Amino acid sequence: MRDILNAKLGRRSVLGAGVAGASMLAMPSVLRAQDKSLKVGVYGGFFKDSFDKNIFPDFTKATGIAIESVAEPTGEAWLVQLEQAAKAGAAPADVSMMSQVAMLKGQTTNLWAPLDAAKLPNSKNLIANFVNKYPDGKIAGIGAVSWYITLVTNTQAYKEAPTSWAALWDKANADKLGLLALVSNSFLLEVTAKTFMGGTKALDTDEGILKALEKLSEVKPNVRLWYRDEAQFEQALKSGEIPMGQYYHDVTGLAASQGSPVRSTFPKEGGIQDSGCWALSRASKKT
């Protein structure tokens, strides 16, 4: 999948054409960029930088549509901003990259403008999991990217890479961790179940969930930062201020390739795989 992008792309691998992608790539390139434009919300930090450098210029060259990228926060803060703006008839971004949980929550308020599959011929190349649909079958979002969340460390603080998610619970790591703040994007309950409870099936019962929550609460003394804005942890990890945590595998790899003292480790229990969609705000005037 990553072949679609320049090898230097930051965080996530592209799965398919975005909202503005498949059909518009067939449009004549004689349109001037200033004649048409889109605001596109993407995750901040290295990821946004990579899209600004490697993706959006080619899109503009092919379509004549200028892109103004907007750094959106990790998690559901962006969803709240989009919903509040939509109520006022405004759109902070026309197209946004949204997580699966945010896509579902946005559906409940009809935040996403339905997409016409006939105008997205490349959507047939996606497996069903990457086409987000309303209950009535209308397309709410189309697969954009997929990513891994792994166990990351500052190599100057940790000469050897940890091998298990259990390192998050190690008392030697008190006040050293940066973890994603939301249950919807951190998957820490699943990490807990996989590491200490024999697997995620333990979360199929209320009793199992409560047991996982109790075990997860033991991590709190080790956490220095519960982050929503990934760029905040990115800087702290590179400086060594917060030398361990969970973060995105390819962003960490890109930072390492540019000389930052960081590493990404797939623990023996496995990394966390998640994905996002391109979604169009119903308040956008660019449908």
C-alpha positions in Angstrom: 0.0 0.0 0.0 2.8 2.4 0.8 4.0 2.3 -2.8 1.3 4.8 -3.5 3.2 7.4 -1.6 6.7 8.7 -1.8 8.9 6.6 0.3 9.4 9.5 2.7 5.8 9.7 3.6 5.4 10.2 7.3 2.9 8.3 9.3 0.3 6.2 7.5 0.1 4.3 4.2 -2.5 5.3 1.6 -5.2 2.8 1.0 -7.1 4.4 -1.8 -8.1 7.6 -3.5 -9.6 10.2 -1.2 -12.8 12.2 -1.5 -11.3 14.6 -4.0 -9.1 11.9 -5.6 -10.2 9.3 -8.0 -12.5 11.1 -10.2 -10.8 14.5 -10.1 -7.5 13.0 -11.2 -9.1 12.5 -14.6 -9.9 16.2 -14.9 -8.0 18.4 -17.3 -4.9 19.9 -15.7 -5.4 23.2 -17.5 -7.4 24.6 -14.6 -5.4 27.1 -12.6 -4.9 26.2 -8.9 -6.3 29.6 -7.8 -9.6 28.9 -9.6 -10.5 26.0 -7.3 -9.3 25.1 -3.8 -10.0 22.7 -0.9 -9.1 22.9 2.8 -8.0 19.5 3.9 -7.6 18.4 7.5 -4.7 16.1 8.2 -2.9 15.0 11.4 -0.1 17.4 12.4 3.6 17.1 12.8 5.6 14.9 10.4 2.5 13.5 8.8 1.2 16.9 7.7 4.7 17.9 6.5 4.9 14.8 4.4 1.5 15.4 2.7 2.4 19.0 2.1 5.6 18.0 0.4 4.8 14.7 -1.3 1.1 14.5 -1.9 -0.8 17.8 -2.2 1.5 19.3 -4.9 1.0 16.4 -7.2 -2.7 16.5 -6.6 -2.8 20.2 -7.5 -0.7 19.6 -10.6 -3.1 16.9 -11.7 -6.3 18.6 -11.0 -5.7 22.4 -10.8 -7.2 22.3 -7.3 -5.1 24.2 -4.7 -4.9 22.5 -1.3 -4.7 24.4 2.0 -3.8 21.9 4.6 -5.1 22.3 8.2 -3.4 20.6 11.1 -6.1 18.7 13.0 -5.6 17.3 16.5 -5.4 13.6 17.3 -8.6 12.0 18.6 -12.1 13.5 18.7 -11.3 17.1 19.4 -11.4 17.8 15.6 -14.8 16.0 15.4 -16.2 18.4 18.0 -14.8 21.4 16.1 -16.3 20.2 12.8 -19.7 19.5 14.4 -19.9 22.9 16.1 -18.9 24.7 12.9 -21.4 22.7 10.8 -24.2 23.9 13.1 -23.2 27.4 12.2 -23.0 26.5 8.5 -19.2 26.7 8.4 -16.4 24.2 7.7 -12.9 24.5 9.2 -11.9 22.0 6.5 -13.8 20.6 3.5 -12.2 17.2 3.7 -10.8 15.7 6.8 -9.0 12.5 7.7 -11.0 10.9 10.5 -10.5 7.8 12.7 -13.1 5.0 12.7 -14.6 5.9 16.0 -14.9 9.6 14.9 -16.5 8.5 11.7 -19.2 6.6 13.6 -19.9 9.4 16.0 -20.1 11.9 13.0 -22.7 9.6 11.4 -25.0 10.1 14.4 -25.4 13.8 13.5 -25.2 13.3 9.8 -22.0 15.3 9.8 -20.6 13.6 6.7 -21.9 14.5 3.3 -22.6 11.2 1.5 -20.2 10.3 -1.3 -21.1 9.1 -4.8 -19.4 5.8 -5.5 -19.8 6.4 -9.2 -17.5 9.4 -8.9 -14.9 7.3 -7.0 -14.1 4.5 -9.4 -11.0 3.5 -7.4 -13.1 2.7 -4.4 -13.6 -0.7 -5.8 -10.0 -1.4 -5.0 -10.6 -1.1 -1.3 -11.7 -4.0 0.9 -15.0 -3.4 2.6 -13.5 -2.4 6.0 -12.2 0.7 4.4 -15.5 2.0 3.0 -17.4 3.6 5.9 -21.1 3.6 5.3 -24.2 5.0 6.9 -26.9 2.4 8.0 -28.8 3.1 4.8 -25.7 2.1 2.7 -24.6 5.6 1.7 -20.9 6.2 1.8 -19.8 8.4 4.7 -16.1 8.1 4.2 -13.5 6.4 2.0 -10.3 4.7 3.1 -7.4 7.1 3.3 -4.7 5.6 5.4 -3.7 2.8 7.8 -1.2 2.9 10.6 0.5 1.1 13.4 0.8 2.3 17.0 3.9 0.8 18.7 6.0 1.1 21.8 8.5 3.9 21.3 11.6 5.0 23.2 14.3 7.6 23.2 17.5 5.7 22.3 19.7 7.9 24.6 17.5 7.1 27.6 17.0 3.4 26.7 20.0 1.8 25.2 18.1 -1.5 24.6 14.6 -1.6 23.2 11.8 -2.9 25.4 10.3 -6.2 24.2 6.8 -6.1 25.7 3.9 -3.7 26.4 4.5 -4.7 30.0 7.2 -2.1 30.1 4.5 0.5 30.5 3.7 -1.0 33.9 7.3 -1.3 35.1 7.9 0.8 38.2 11.3 1.8 36.8 9.4 3.9 34.3 7.6 6.1 36.8 6.8 9.6 35.3 8.4 8.6 32.0 5.5 7.7 29.7 3.5 9.5 27.0 0.2 7.8 26.2 -2.7 8.6 24.0 -5.4 10.1 26.1 -8.6 8.7 24.5 -9.9 5.2 24.8 -11.0 5.6 21.1 -7.5 5.9 19.8 -5.2 4.5 22.5 -6.6 0.9 22.6 -5.0 0.6 26.0 -7.7 -1.8 27.2 -6.8 -4.1 24.3 -3.1 -3.7 25.2 -3.9 -4.6 28.8 -5.9 -7.7 27.8 -3.4 -8.9 25.3 -0.5 -8.5 27.7 -1.9 -9.7 31.0 -5.3 -11.5 30.3 -4.6 -13.9 27.5 -6.0 -11.9 24.7 -8.8 -9.4 23.8 -11.6 -12.0 24.2 -11.3 -11.2 27.9 -13.0 -7.9 27.1 -16.2 -9.7 25.9 -17.7 -9.6 29.4 -18.4 -6.8 31.8 -16.3 -8.7 34.4 -13.3 -8.8 32.0 -13.6 -5.1 31.1 -13.6 -4.2 34.8 -10.6 -6.4 35.4 -8.8 -4.8 32.5 -9.6 -1.3 33.8 -8.3 -2.2 37.3 -5.0 -3.5 35.8 -4.7 -0.5 33.5 -5.1 1.9 36.4 -1.8 0.7 37.7 -0.1 2.5 34.8 -1.1 6.0 36.0 2.0 6.6 38.2 4.2 6.0 35.2 2.4 8.5 32.9 3.8 12.0 32.6 1.6 13.0 29.6 -1.8 11.9 28.4 -1.7 13.5 24.9 -4.2 14.4 22.3 -1.9 16.4 20.1 0.7 14.0 18.7 3.2 16.8 17.9 3.4 17.5 21.6 4.6 14.0 22.4 6.7 13.9 19.3 8.9 16.7 20.5 9.1 15.4 24.1 10.1 12.0 22.8 12.9 13.4 20.6 14.3 15.6 23.4 14.2 12.8 25.9 11.9 14.8 28.2 9.4 11.9 28.0 11.5 9.0 26.8 8.9 6.2 26.4 5.3 5.8 25.3 3.0 4.7 22.5 3.2 6.4 19.2 3.0 6.0 15.4 5.4 3.5 13.9 6.2 5.3 10.6 6.4 8.8 12.1 8.9 7.5 14.6 10.9 5.8 11.8 10.9 9.0 9.8 12.2 11.0 12.8 14.9 8.4 13.3 15.9 8.6 9.6 16.4 12.3 10.1 18.8 11.8 13.0 16.4 11.9 16.0 17.4 9.5 18.9 14.1 7.5 18.7 13.0 4.0 17.9 9.8 2.1 17.3 9.4 -1.4 18.6 6.7 -4.0 17.8 6.3 -5.7 21.2 6.0 -9.4 21.4 2.2 -9.0 21.9 2.0 -7.1 18.6 1.5 -3.5 17.4 -1.9 -1.8 17.2 -3.3 -1.4 13.7 -5.9 1.4 13.1 -7.0 3.3 10.0 -8.7 6.5 8.9 -11.1 7.8 6.2 -11.4 10.8 4.1 -14.7 12.5 5.0 -16.5 15.5 3.6 -18.2 17.9 6.0 -21.9 18.6 5.2 -21.1 22.3 5.7 -18.5 22.4 2.9 -19.4 24.5 0.0 -17.1 22.4 -2.2 -19.2 19.2 -2.5 
